[in-house]
Amino acid sequence: MDAITTVPAPANEPVKSYAPGSAERDSLQKRIAELESERAELTSTIAGEQRMAGGTPFDVVQPHKHAHVLGTSAEATRADVADAVRAAKRAAPEWAATPFDERAAVLLRAADLLSGPWRDTINGATILGQSKSVQQAEIDAACEFIDFLRFNVHYGNRILAEQPNSVPGEWNRMEYRPLDGFVTAITPFNFTAIAGNLPTAPALMGNTVVWKPTPSQQFAAHFTMRMLEAAGLPPGVINLVTGRGEAVSEVALADEDFAGLHFTGSTATFKKLWRTVGDNLDGYRSYPRIVGETGGKDFIVVHPSAEREPLATAFARGAFEYQGQKCSAASRAYVPRSIWESGLREELADLARQISFGDVTDFSHFGGAVIDARAFAKHRAALDRAANTASLEVLAGGGYDDSTGYFVEPTVLVGTDPADEAFTTEYFGPIIAVHVYDDARYSEILDVVDGSSPYALTGAVFATDRSAIDEAHRKLRHAAGNFYVNDKPTGSIVSRQPFGGSRASGTNDKAGSLFNIQRWTSPRAIKETFVAPTRHTYPHMG
């Protein structure tokens, strides 16, 4: 087809409420019951073929009801990953030659499928497999994922339209090629949207992908792969391999055609992967692109001029939504004494005690369980330490119970030492530490906030004094890649708050924006001269 087309104008997907009595609530609950009643084979998908990996089998369970097995998967072996790499390489020439519009159509169809007939399946799988409340599943697995698919097509189209100048006698063009090789996408447990975006964004720009979701997100990832196939994704374009990922590092990242890494996960894992890439540099055909988003120790700073009424809600939603398992979750706060002692202390403690965590198939709960036994053990150790640290007070919560599910109570700590690990170490759970400062020390506290953590992902300031807001902008300029004024530091929306941070939080390539998409293309500048010179001399030689 010879045409310069305009892609459909994207808009953020509306969030459904799932209120009692609503049709969407009844439909979703029915699908959840169906998914619970089955025991799925959670296979790898290589060259379009579903097959069980050759390594050790493992069960995928409901975190809030860990005796309930949702499905069985297996660890990918080196041979499995090698097959996935070969499949990606075989599919690469045809996919790269496929016009952008045809690749975009697959993603746009996937977005419409997710908005419609697949919504309950992907939401239900996320609720069951990742212990998300219906609200958290809806804004993630449905709305954000749909937004990524639609807006990425829009951004890719904008990139293609960026062309160089031409002058009489020559025509200059820019061709946007895929990277010279395949991309490896390694995705986290906490967001189905991220797990879907990391392989599909490079695929949109013509790359083929080896995708390794984390085992605890394997249930939703399995259905995501089925949805992409239903949307028309050709075999071999995205190859899903299961398990923990050692074989992916050993095989995919060592292959000469490895061209890019799209990663979200822990800082320690990202550093290990980067070192692996560095160790293999001499064997690559090109320098791989590395795009990564890791963790955060995200903050809320309150100025004495702040309105008190929104604060407890911002703290609770920012810290306790999805059990604090967001890289953007508020986990440290700095509050002036005047506001803390005027009622915020009691209000926040009462609110934390009211929040219910339980079986998320019961929609009355605010949240569910933490993801697995390892996360539970980490939070239990942190809470035990807090209870025995003189500079910390457990104001609310502090309990835990893994008898049925991996439950950790919403916890508020109050600390007199802002250098304590409660203010510096990422827990990735429903724990927020509050430091109360004298009102006159606001400027000093901004310096403390900036220097207390190696991360720089999200942060927020609450104030009505514009000079205080401006000072926070200046002093915390590099402390957060996403900065919020009078709002909680979570809940970024594709196209409205492009997401990512720097320092130990990642490469800040801004998922949900044009900046991420351009990382997956390798431009080629083309100059065509219509009438070439026939004499080698220049006027100055006259």
C-alpha positions in Angstrom: 0.0 0.0 0.0 1.4 3.4 -1.0 -0.1 5.9 1.4 0.9 8.3 4.1 -1.6 7.4 6.8 -2.8 9.0 10.0 -3.0 6.6 13.0 -6.2 6.7 15.1 -6.0 9.5 17.7 -5.3 7.9 21.1 -7.2 8.8 24.3 -6.7 7.4 27.8 -9.0 4.4 28.5 -11.8 5.2 30.9 -11.6 3.5 34.2 -14.6 1.3 35.1 -15.9 1.5 38.7 -17.1 -2.0 39.3 -19.6 -0.6 41.8 -22.1 -3.0 43.4 -24.9 -3.8 41.0 -22.9 -2.8 37.9 -22.7 -5.0 34.8 -18.9 -4.9 34.7 -18.7 -6.1 38.3 -20.9 -9.1 37.6 -19.1 -10.0 34.4 -15.6 -9.8 36.1 -16.7 -11.8 39.1 -18.0 -14.6 36.8 -14.7 -14.7 34.9 -12.7 -14.7 38.2 -14.6 -17.8 39.3 -13.9 -19.5 36.0 -10.2 -18.8 36.2 -10.1 -20.0 39.8 -11.8 -23.2 38.9 -9.1 -24.1 36.3 -5.5 -25.2 36.6 -3.7 -23.8 33.6 -0.6 -25.1 31.9 1.5 -22.0 31.8 3.7 -22.7 28.9 6.5 -21.0 27.0 5.6 -19.7 23.6 8.4 -20.1 21.0 7.9 -19.5 17.3 4.2 -19.5 18.0 4.2 -22.9 19.6 3.1 -23.4 23.2 5.3 -25.9 25.0 6.2 -26.6 28.6 9.8 -25.6 29.4 12.3 -28.4 30.0 13.4 -27.4 33.5 12.0 -27.9 37.0 8.2 -27.5 37.3 6.8 -24.9 39.7 3.3 -23.8 40.7 1.9 -20.4 40.4 -0.4 -19.6 43.4 -2.7 -16.9 44.6 -0.7 -14.8 47.0 -3.7 -14.1 49.2 -4.6 -17.8 49.3 -1.3 -19.6 48.7 -2.8 -23.1 48.9 -4.7 -22.4 45.7 -2.7 -23.3 42.6 -3.6 -21.3 39.5 -1.4 -23.2 37.2 1.9 -25.1 36.6 4.9 -23.8 34.7 8.5 -24.8 34.5 12.0 -23.3 34.4 13.3 -22.5 31.0 16.5 -24.3 30.2 19.4 -23.1 28.2 18.1 -25.1 25.3 14.6 -23.4 25.6 16.2 -20.0 25.6 18.4 -20.9 22.6 15.3 -22.0 20.7 13.6 -18.7 21.6 16.6 -16.7 20.4 16.7 -18.7 17.1 12.9 -18.1 16.6 13.4 -14.3 17.1 16.2 -14.3 14.6 14.3 -16.3 12.0 11.3 -14.0 12.4 13.3 -10.8 12.3 13.7 -10.2 8.5 10.0 -10.6 7.7 8.9 -8.5 10.7 11.4 -5.7 9.9 10.1 -5.6 6.3 6.5 -5.4 7.5 5.2 -1.8 7.1 4.8 0.2 10.3 1.0 0.4 9.7 0.7 -3.4 9.7 2.7 -3.7 12.9 0.7 -0.9 14.5 -2.6 -2.6 13.5 -1.7 -5.6 15.6 -1.2 -3.4 18.7 -4.3 -1.4 18.0 -6.4 -4.5 17.6 -4.9 -5.9 20.9 -5.9 -2.6 22.6 -9.5 -3.0 21.4 -9.6 -6.7 22.4 -8.3 -5.7 25.9 -10.9 -2.9 26.1 -13.6 -5.3 25.2 -13.7 -9.1 25.2 -10.4 -9.8 26.9 -10.8 -7.2 29.7 -12.2 -9.6 32.3 -9.6 -12.3 31.6 -6.6 -10.0 31.9 -8.0 -8.2 34.9 -9.1 -11.5 36.5 -5.8 -13.1 36.0 -4.1 -10.1 37.6 -6.4 -10.1 40.6 -5.8 -13.8 41.2 -2.1 -14.1 40.3 -0.8 -10.8 41.7 -3.3 -10.2 44.5 -4.5 -6.8 43.2 -7.7 -5.2 44.2 -10.2 -4.7 41.4 -9.4 -1.0 41.3 -5.6 -1.7 41.1 -6.1 -4.3 38.4 -8.4 -2.1 36.3 -6.0 0.9 36.3 -3.1 -1.4 35.5 -4.0 -4.5 33.5 -6.8 -2.9 31.5 -6.4 0.9 31.3 -2.6 1.4 31.4 -1.9 -1.5 29.2 -4.5 -0.2 26.6 -2.9 3.2 26.9 0.6 1.9 26.2 -0.6 0.0 23.1 -2.5 3.0 21.6 -0.2 5.8 22.6 2.9 3.9 21.5 1.5 3.6 18.0 0.9 7.4 18.1 4.5 8.0 19.3 5.9 5.6 16.7 4.0 7.4 14.0 5.4 10.8 15.2 9.0 9.4 15.1 8.5 8.3 11.5 7.3 11.7 10.6 10.5 13.4 11.9 12.4 14.0 8.7 15.5 16.1 7.8 15.5 19.2 5.6 16.1 19.0 1.9 17.4 21.7 -0.5 17.2 22.0 -4.3 19.1 19.2 -6.0 18.9 16.8 -3.1 16.4 14.7 -1.2 17.2 13.9 2.5 15.2 11.2 4.3 15.4 9.3 7.6 14.6 5.6 7.7 13.7 4.2 11.1 15.1 0.6 11.2 14.7 -1.9 14.0 17.9 -2.6 16.0 20.4 -4.9 14.4 19.4 -8.0 16.3 16.8 -9.1 18.8 15.6 -7.5 22.1 15.3 -9.2 25.5 12.4 -8.0 27.7 12.6 -9.0 31.4 9.4 -7.9 33.2 8.3 -7.6 36.8 5.4 -9.0 38.9 3.7 -5.8 40.0 2.3 -4.4 36.8 0.6 -6.4 34.0 0.8 -3.3 31.9 4.6 -3.1 32.2 4.9 -6.8 31.5 2.9 -6.2 28.3 4.6 -3.0 27.3 8.2 -4.1 27.6 8.0 -6.6 24.7 5.4 -4.9 22.6 7.1 -1.5 22.4 10.2 -2.8 20.7 8.1 -5.1 18.5 6.1 -2.1 17.3 9.3 -0.6 15.9 10.2 -3.8 14.0 12.2 -5.7 16.6 11.7 -9.3 17.5 11.8 -10.2 21.2 12.6 -12.8 23.8 10.3 -12.1 26.7 10.9 -13.4 30.2 8.1 -12.5 32.6 8.7 -13.1 36.3 7.2 -16.4 37.6 4.8 -14.7 40.0 3.2 -12.8 37.1 3.2 -15.8 34.9 -0.6 -16.3 35.1 -1.5 -12.9 33.6 1.5 -13.1 31.2 0.1 -16.4 29.8 -3.2 -14.8 28.9 -1.5 -11.6 27.6 0.4 -13.8 25.1 -2.9 -15.4 24.0 -4.4 -12.0 23.5 -1.6 -10.8 21.4 -1.9 -13.9 19.2 -5.6 -13.2 18.9 -4.7 -9.7 17.7 -2.6 -11.2 14.9 0.9 -11.2 16.2 3.0 -13.4 13.9 4.8 -16.4 15.3 8.3 -15.7 16.5 7.9 -11.9 16.9 7.6 -12.2 20.7 8.8 -15.4 22.2 7.9 -16.0 25.9 10.1 -18.1 28.1 9.2 -19.0 31.7 11.0 -19.2 35.0 13.5 -17.2 37.0 15.8 -16.2 34.2 19.3 -17.5 34.8 19.2 -19.2 31.4 18.1 -16.0 29.7 21.2 -14.2 31.1 23.5 -17.0 30.1 22.1 -17.5 26.6 20.2 -14.5 25.3 22.5 -11.8 26.7 25.6 -13.6 25.5 24.3 -14.0 21.9 26.2 -12.0 19.2 22.8 -10.7 17.9 21.6 -9.4 21.3 20.7 -5.8 20.5 18.7 -4.4 23.5 17.5 -5.0 27.0 14.1 -3.7 28.1 13.9 -4.2 31.9 11.9 -3.4 35.0 12.8 -5.0 38.3 15.2 -4.8 41.2 18.3 -2.6 41.1 20.5 -5.6 42.0 19.2 -7.6 39.1 19.6 -4.7 36.7 23.2 -4.1 37.8 23.9 -7.8 37.3 22.4 -7.8 33.8 24.4 -4.6 32.9 27.6 -6.3 34.0 26.7 -9.4 31.9 26.3 -7.1 28.9 29.6 -5.5 29.7 31.4 -8.8 29.9 30.0 -9.8 26.5 30.7 -6.5 24.6 33.5 -7.9 22.5 31.2 -10.5 21.1 28.3 -8.4 20.0 27.7 -7.2 16.5 26.5 -3.8 17.9 26.3 -1.9 21.1 23.1 -3.0 22.9 20.5 -0.5 24.0 19.9 -0.8 27.7 16.6 0.6 29.1 15.8 -0.1 32.7 13.5 1.0 35.5 14.3 -0.3 38.9 13.3 0.8 42.4 12.6 3.8 44.6 12.6 5.1 48.1 9.8 7.6 47.3 9.1 10.6 49.4 6.4 13.0 50.5 7.6 16.3 51.9 5.0 18.5 53.7 5.6 22.2 54.2 4.0 24.1 57.1 1.7 25.9 54.6 0.2 22.7 53.3 -3.6 22.0 53.7 -3.9 19.2 56.2 -7.2 17.7 54.9 -5.7 15.8 51.9 -2.6 14.5 53.7 -3.8 11.3 55.4 -5.5 10.2 52.2 -2.4 10.9 50.1 -0.2 9.0 52.6 -2.5 6.0 52.7 -3.1 5.7 49.0 0.5 6.5 48.2 1.9 4.0 50.6 -0.7 1.2 50.9 -2.3 0.8 47.5 -1.3 -2.6 46.0 0.3 -3.3 49.4 3.1 -0.8 48.7 4.4 -3.0 45.9 4.8 -0.1 43.4 8.2 1.3 42.6 6.5 4.7 43.0 5.0 3.9 46.4 5.5 6.5 49.2 7.7 4.9 51.8 9.1 8.0 53.6 7.5 11.2 54.6 8.7 14.4 56.3 6.1 16.4 58.2 6.3 19.7 60.1 5.6 19.4 63.8 2.8 22.0 63.6 0.8 19.8 61.2 1.7 16.5 62.7 0.5 17.6 66.2 -2.6 19.3 64.9 -4.3 16.0 64.3 -2.5 14.3 61.4 -0.8 11.8 63.7 -4.1 10.4 65.0 -5.9 10.7 61.6 -3.2 8.7 59.8 -3.0 6.1 62.5 -6.8 5.6 62.4 -6.9 5.4 58.7 -4.1 2.8 58.5 -6.0 0.7 61.1 -9.2 0.9 59.0 -7.6 -0.3 55.7 -8.4 -4.0 55.1 -6.1 -6.4 53.3 -7.7 -9.8 52.4 -8.8 -12.1 49.7 -9.1 -9.7 46.7 -11.9 -11.7 45.1 -13.9 -10.1 47.9 -14.2 -6.6 46.4 -14.8 -5.0 49.8 -11.1 -5.2 50.6 -8.7 -2.2 49.9 -5.8 -4.6 49.1 -4.5 -8.1 49.2 -1.3 -10.0 50.1 2.3 -9.3 49.2 3.5 -11.3 46.3 5.3 -14.3 47.8 7.1 -15.9 50.7 10.4 -14.2 50.0 8.7 -10.7 50.1 6.8 -11.7 53.2 10.0 -12.7 55.0 11.7 -9.4 54.0 8.8 -7.4 55.4 8.6 -9.5 58.5 12.3 -8.9 59.2 11.9 -5.1 58.6 8.9 -4.9 61.0 10.7 -7.0 63.7 13.6 -4.7 63.4 11.5 -1.6 63.6 9.8 -2.9 66.8 13.2 -3.2 68.4 14.8 0.0 67.2 14.8 2.8 69.8 14.5 5.6 67.2 11.4 4.1 65.7 7.8 4.0 67.0 5.3 1.6 65.4 2.3 4.0 65.2 0.0 1.7 63.4 0.2 -1.8 62.0 3.4 -3.8 62.4 1.7 -7.2 62.2 1.9 -10.0 59.7 0.4 -13.5 59.0 1.3 -16.0 56.3 -1.0 -18.8 57.5 -3.4 -18.4 54.6 -1.9 -15.7 52.4 1.2 -13.5 52.6 -0.4 -10.7 54.6 1.4 -7.7 56.0 -0.5 -5.0 57.8 -0.5 -1.4 56.6 2.2 0.1 58.8 3.1 3.6 59.9 6.5 4.1 61.6 7.6 7.4 63.2 11.3 7.9 63.3 13.5 10.5 65.0 16.6 9.5 63.0 16.1 10.3 59.3 19.2 8.3 58.5 17.7 5.1 59.8 17.2 2.4 57.2 13.4 2.9 57.4 14.1 6.2 55.5 16.8 4.9 53.2 16.1 1.3 52.2 13.5 0.1 49.8 11.1 -2.4 51.5 8.6 -2.6 48.6 5.8 -3.3 51.0 3.0 -1.5 52.9 5.4 0.4 55.2 5.8 4.2 55.5 8.2 5.9 57.8 7.4 9.5 59.0 10.0 11.9 60.3 8.6 15.0 62.2 10.7 18.1 61.8 10.6 21.5 63.3 8.8 23.9 61.1 11.7 26.3 60.6 13.9 23.4 59.2 12.1 23.0 55.9 15.1 24.0 53.8 17.3 21.6 55.7 14.8 18.8 55.3 14.9 19.2 51.6 18.6 18.5 51.7 18.0 15.4 53.9 15.4 14.1 51.4 17.8 14.6 48.5 20.7 12.9 50.2 19.1 10.0 52.1 18.5 7.5 49.3 20.4 6.3 46.2 17.1 6.3 44.3 15.4 9.1 42.3 12.1 7.8 41.0 9.1 9.6 42.5 8.4 12.2 45.1 5.8 14.8 46.2 5.6 18.1 48.0 2.5 19.5 49.7 2.4 23.2 50.2 0.4 26.3 49.4 3.4 28.7 49.7 4.7 29.1 46.1 8.2 29.9 47.3 8.3 26.7 49.2 7.1 24.7 46.2 9.7 26.5 44.0 12.5 25.7 46.6 11.4 22.0 46.5 11.5 22.1 42.7 15.1 23.4 42.8 16.6 21.3 45.7 14.9 18.1 44.7 15.4 18.5 40.9 17.4 15.3 40.6 15.7 13.4 43.5 12.7 12.3 41.4 12.0 11.6 37.8 8.3 12.1 38.5 7.6 14.9 40.9 4.1 15.7 42.2 2.8 18.9 43.8 -0.1 18.5 46.2 -0.7 14.9 45.2 0.6 11.4 46.1 3.7 10.2 44.2 1.9 7.3 42.5 -0.5 6.8 39.7 1.3 8.1 36.6 -0.8 7.9 33.4 0.5 7.2 29.9 0.9 10.4 27.9 0.2 12.6 30.9 3.1 11.7 33.3 5.7 9.8 31.4 7.3 7.5 34.0 10.9 6.9 35.0 13.7 8.0 37.2 17.5 8.2 37.3 20.3 7.6 39.8 19.7 4.0 41.2 16.2 4.0 39.8 17.1 3.4 36.2 17.9 5.0 32.8 14.9 7.4 32.9 13.7 6.6 29.4 10.1 7.5 30.2 7.7 4.7 29.6 4.5 6.1 28.2 6.2 8.7 26.0 8.0 9.1 22.7 11.4 8.9 24.4 11.0 5.2 25.2 9.8 4.3 21.7 12.7 6.0 20.0 15.2 3.8 21.9 13.9 0.8 19.9 14.8 2.2 16.5 18.1 2.7 14.7 17.8 5.6 12.2 19.5 5.7 8.9 20.0 9.0 7.1 19.6 8.8 3.3 20.8 11.5 0.9 19.8 11.3 -2.7 21.5 13.7 -5.2 19.5 14.2 -8.4 22.3 15.5 -10.6 25.7 14.6 -9.4 28.8 16.9 -9.9 31.0 16.1 -12.8 34.0 18.3 -12.0 36.3 18.0 -9.0 37.4 21.7 -8.9 36.1 24.5 -6.7 35.8 28.2 -7.4 38.6 29.2 -5.1 40.9 27.3 -7.4 40.1 29.6 -10.3 
